[in-house]
Amino acid sequence: MPKDNEVFSGPRHVAIIMDGNGRWAQQRGKVRLFGHHAGAKRVKEIVRACPDEGVKYLTIFAFSTENWKRTQTEVAGLMRLFRRYIQREAQDLHDEGVRVRFIGDRIKLDEKLVSLMDNLEMLTAHNDRVHLTIALNYGGRDEVTRAAQRLAYEVEQGRLSYKDVDAETLAKFLDTHVLPDPDLVIRTSGEARISNFLLWQSAYAEYEFVKTLWPDFTAQEFSKVLSNYGTRERRFGAVVA
């Protein structure tokens, strides 16, 4: 943890709730999936902007455990989009030194999509320029529940004592156990809620809620938000003397 009263120049790990694709499309008289396709293109721009901004880790919220409640047409379209995105972007991501990881529960996802996800993770496993984590069928409460189940199983099997269970131990069972906690969480579209995203990991993150809809969130606006982060004082619960 950083020293008290330390002023940061910029965040190392940024997480983004990419909200507003559907509204962006509707404002243009298009179906919601049109906005999701536009949003996918914006992801590429933001990923490419990360190295120049000093962002080593980028985590994006692509599909939540609650998104299954949307219409069957939209959900099916999103799944096709995810498959197409991985197929089209895999080599470029690898060539640009991006390491890709997926977090979330893969059980409900179709086998072809899961296979593409696995292959992309293996292809980019040794890259280190940018670490891109895609939250797919992800929910913060679901993640903590799954982590608690795995931890309980270890205790049940006698490999771990209940006396050894603390926050640090539980964190090792989270989907994000190999990642640092996010320094900054951005939500686009003007909504001011966290929507079950990285609940455990964002305990001390800074939040920025911007009005821009995700397909309009440019690298320039991203840079502006990061600059604003640099003016904040991070005390992690301490009081400046």
C-alpha positions, 0 to 999 in steps of 0.5 A, a space after each residue: 500500500 502506498 505511503 500516507 499522503 502520497 500524491 500519484 501522477 496517474 493510476 497503474 490499474 484502471 477499470 471501466 464500466 463501459 455503459 451507454 452503448 444501447 442509448 448511443 444507438 437509440 439516439 441514432 435510430 439504430 438497434 442496441 446491438 449497433 451501439 455494442 459494435 461501436 463500443 467494441 471499436 472504442 475498446 481498441 482505441 483505449 487499450 492502445 492509449 494505455 502505454 502512453 498514459 502509464 496504465 499497465 492494467 486495464 479491466 473492462 466490464 463486458 457482460 455481467 451476470 445480470 445481463 442475461 435478463 436482457 432480450 434473447 436477441 440482444 444477448 445472442 447478438 452480444 455473444 456473436 460480437 464477443 466471438 467475432 471480436 476475439 477472432 478479429 483482434 487476437 493477432 493484433 492484441 498479441 502483436 501489440 504486446 497485450 496480455 489478455 485475461 478473462 474473469 467471470 463464470 464461464 459455465 453459462 458461456 457456449 463452448 466455442 466462445 470459451 475455447 476462443 477465450 482460452 486460446 487468446 489467453 494462451 496466445 498472449 500469455 507472455 506479453 507484458 506491455 498492457 494487461 487487458 482483463 475482460 469481465 465476461 459473465 462477471 458479477 462481484 457478488 458471484 465472484 466472492 461467492 465462488 471464491 468462498 466456496 473454493 476456500 471452504 473446500 480447501 478447509 473441508 479437505 484439510 489443506 487450510 485451517 479456518 484459523 488461517 482464513 483472513 482477507 488476504 487468504 480469500 483474495 487468493 481465491 478471487 478471479 483477479 488474484 494475479 492482478 493488483 487492485 484497481 486504482 481508478 474505476 471509470 463509469 461512462 454514460 452518466 450513471 453513478 453506480 458500480 453495478 456489482 463490478 469488482 466489489 472486493 478489489 475496489 474498496 480503496 479505488 477512486 471513482 470517476 463518473 463521466 456523462 459521455 456514452 461509451 462509444 463516444 469516450 475517446 482516448 483524449 477524454 480518457 487522458 483527461 480523466 487520468 489527469 484528474 486522478 493525479 490531483 487526488 490525495 490518497 490516504 487509504 483511511 488515514 488522517 493527515 497530521 
